[in-house]
Amino acid sequence: MDVIIRNMRISDVPKITKYDLIMLGETLGDDLIKKHIENSDLMKYFVMETKEEKHFIGQVSLWIDEDKAQINNLYIVKDFQGKKFGHKFMDFIIGYFESIKIKEVTLEVRKLNQIAINLYQSYGFKAIVNRNNYYPDGENALLMYLRIGSD
Ligand SMILES: CC(C)(COP(=O)(O)OP(=O)(O)OC[C@H]1O[C@@H](n2cnc3c(N)ncnc32)[C@H](O)[C@@H]1OP(=O)(O)O)[C@@H](O)C(=O)NCCC(=O)NCCS
């Protein structure tokens, strides 16, 4: 199946906040995401969709600060999971980071989210900090870290 990854548009936002709630149980909300898309140099939002029919597959938001970045809210919607789209999104994200000379990347993941941890580990991310009772339901978070490049 051919897919594309593109910048998020303002017209995507209602769909994004709906899926944020389904996939993550929380959302930054329409107003803040729109503000980030319109104004923020720090936040980049990307959407994956099927090339022909434009079915929404997933999204990610990236926080960028000079040569450091954080991956936030990556998800692939249920019907498309387990089909390597997570890998495809991560390939894109790492390629994007390399293109803008990012050197250090962090992300937070639920400690019991083994699928996501496996995905991130396959790109070289290492768990560096365990944050106890981090989420509202009491689950721990792992802070994961990746260094890109050698210097
Ligand atoms: C985590 C997520 C993005 C992975 O996307 P995906 O498209 O389903 O994953 P892929 O098919 O590309 O598989 C990527 C890797 O995830 C892991 N994985 C996928 N399905 C798995 C399963 N059922 N069991 C264990 N590991 C699994 C594997 O490491 C796999 O790599 P491999 O196929 O080379 O072994 C997706 O499952 C998701 O959106 N989950 C809900 C939201 C979420 O947890 N987001 C992460 C927040 S930090």
The ligand as a Tripos MOL2 file, in Angstrom:
@<TRIPOS>MOLECULE
LIG
   48    50     1     0     0
SMALL
NO_CHARGES

@<TRIPOS>ATOM
      1 C1          3.6690    1.6310   18.7960 C.3       1 LIG1
      2 C2          3.0850    1.7600   17.3830 C.3       1 LIG1
      3 C3          3.3340    3.1870   16.8810 C.3       1 LIG1
      4 C4          3.8270    0.7730   16.4660 C.3       1 LIG1
      5 O1          3.3320    0.9230   15.1380 O.3       1 LIG1
      6 P1          2.9670   -0.3360   14.2330 P.3       1 LIG1
      7 O2          2.7260    0.1500   12.8650 O.co2     1 LIG1
      8 O3          1.8950   -1.1170   14.8770 O.co2     1 LIG1
      9 O4          4.3370   -1.1660   14.3100 O.3       1 LIG1
     10 P2          5.1150   -1.8900   13.1280 P.3       1 LIG1
     11 O5          4.2130   -2.8580   12.4260 O.co2     1 LIG1
     12 O6          5.8520   -0.9020   12.2970 O.co2     1 LIG1
     13 O7          6.1560   -2.7070   13.9870 O.3       1 LIG1
     14 C5          7.2160   -1.9880   14.5860 C.3       1 LIG1
     15 C6          7.8660   -2.7860   15.6740 C.3       1 LIG1
     16 O8          7.0230   -2.7590   16.8070 O.3       1 LIG1
     17 C7          7.1520   -3.9940   17.4750 C.3       1 LIG1
     18 N1          5.8850   -4.6970   17.3960 N.ar      1 LIG1
     19 C8          4.8570   -4.4890   16.5120 C.ar      1 LIG1
     20 N2          3.8240   -5.3110   16.8090 N.ar      1 LIG1
     21 C9          4.2240   -6.0390   17.8850 C.ar      1 LIG1
     22 C10         3.6010   -7.0360   18.6870 C.ar      1 LIG1
     23 N3          2.3480   -7.4720   18.4470 N.pl3     1 LIG1
     24 N4          4.3040   -7.5270   19.7430 N.ar      1 LIG1
     25 C11         5.5610   -7.1010   20.0380 C.ar      1 LIG1
     26 N5          6.2070   -6.1350   19.3040 N.ar      1 LIG1
     27 C12         5.5450   -5.6270   18.2550 C.ar      1 LIG1
     28 C13         8.2310   -4.7810   16.7660 C.3       1 LIG1
     29 O9          9.4820   -4.4110   17.3070 O.3       1 LIG1
     30 C14         8.0930   -4.2520   15.3670 C.3       1 LIG1
     31 O10         9.2780   -4.3930   14.6460 O.3       1 LIG1
     32 P3          9.5770   -5.7660   13.8220 P.3       1 LIG1
     33 O11         8.3500   -6.0300   13.0140 O.co2     1 LIG1
     34 O12        10.7610   -5.3950   13.0080 O.co2     1 LIG1
     35 O13         9.8250   -6.8120   14.8440 O.co2     1 LIG1
     36 C15         1.5750    1.4140   17.3270 C.3       1 LIG1
     37 O14         1.3940    0.1060   17.8050 O.3       1 LIG1
     38 C16         0.7080    2.3590   18.1190 C.2       1 LIG1
     39 O15         0.3130    3.3850   17.6110 O.2       1 LIG1
     40 N6          0.3750    2.0290   19.3880 N.am      1 LIG1
     41 C17        -0.5520    2.8190   20.1880 C.3       1 LIG1
     42 C18        -0.0170    4.1970   20.5380 C.3       1 LIG1
     43 C19         1.3460    4.1080   21.1640 C.2       1 LIG1
     44 O16         1.5780    3.2820   22.0370 O.2       1 LIG1
     45 N7          2.2400    4.9980   20.7350 N.am      1 LIG1
     46 C20         3.5790    5.1000   21.2810 C.3       1 LIG1
     47 C21         3.5710    6.1140   22.3710 C.3       1 LIG1
     48 S1          5.2000    6.2770   23.0940 S.3       1 LIG1
@<TRIPOS>BOND
     1     1     2 1
     2     2     3 1
     3     2     4 1
     4     2    36 1
     5     4     5 1
     6     5     6 1
     7     6     7 2
     8     6     8 1
     9     6     9 1
    10     9    10 1
    11    10    11 2
    12    10    12 1
    13    10    13 1
    14    13    14 1
    15    14    15 1
    16    15    16 1
    17    15    30 1
    18    16    17 1
    19    17    18 1
    20    17    28 1
    21    18    19 ar
    22    18    27 ar
    23    19    20 ar
    24    20    21 ar
    25    21    22 ar
    26    21    27 ar
    27    22    23 1
    28    22    24 ar
    29    24    25 ar
    30    25    26 ar
    31    26    27 ar
    32    28    29 1
    33    28    30 1
    34    30    31 1
    35    31    32 1
    36    32    33 2
    37    32    34 1
    38    32    35 1
    39    36    37 1
    40    36    38 1
    41    38    39 2
    42    38    40 1
    43    40    41 1
    44    41    42 1
    45    42    43 1
    46    43    44 2
    47    43    45 1
    48    45    46 1
    49    46    47 1
    50    47    48 1
@<TRIPOS>SUBSTRUCTURE
     1 LIG1         1 GROUP 0 **** ****
